[in-house]
Amino acid sequence: MTRFRSWWIGAARAVQEDRGDVPGWVLITLMTAGLVTLLWALAGPLLGDLFTRAVSSVTGP
């Protein structure tokens, strides 16, 4: 029983010490979302127009 108890305490300490950098990941996620939104706002109409022209230039049988 002592062996299990020491293992359990060691595992609990390892979990507490390995929490990671949550604010850093939140910042990275928000910055990535901001960049995607900015690129989508700038390139979205151009890509939509490009797609429309490409589809309209295709002739069917």
N, C-alpha and C positions, 0 to 999 in steps of 0.2 A: 504494500500500500504506500509506503514511503517513496518508492521509486516512481509510482504513478503521480503522486502529489508533486514531487520535484519536477517531473516532466511537465505537468499541467501549469505550474508556476512559471517555468521557463518559457513555455509556449505563450502564455499570457503576456509576459514581458516583451517577447519578440513582436507580438502584435501591436503593443502600445508604442514601441520604439519605431516601428516601420509604418508610420501613418502617411508618409508622403508629403508632397508640397501642394496642398489643395488650392491655396490662393494663386499659385503659379499656374496650375492647370486651368483654373477658371479664367485667368487673364488670357492665356493662350487661346482658349475656346472663344472668348468674346472677341479677341482681335481677329481670329480667323473668320468668324461670322461677319464681322465688320468688313473685312476685305472682300469676302464673297459677295456681300450686298453691294458694295461699291462697284466691283467689277460687273456684276449683273446689271446694275443701273446704267453703267456706261456702255457696255457691249450688248445688252439685251436687244435694244431696237435694231442695232446693226446686224446682229446675227439673225434676228427674225426676218429682216428685209432680205438678207442673203439667202435664207432658206426659201422664202417665198419666190424669189427670182429663180432659184435653182429648180424648184418644183414646177413653176410655170414654163420653164424652158424645155421640159421633158415632153416629148410628143408620144402619144399612145398609138396603137395600131388602128 
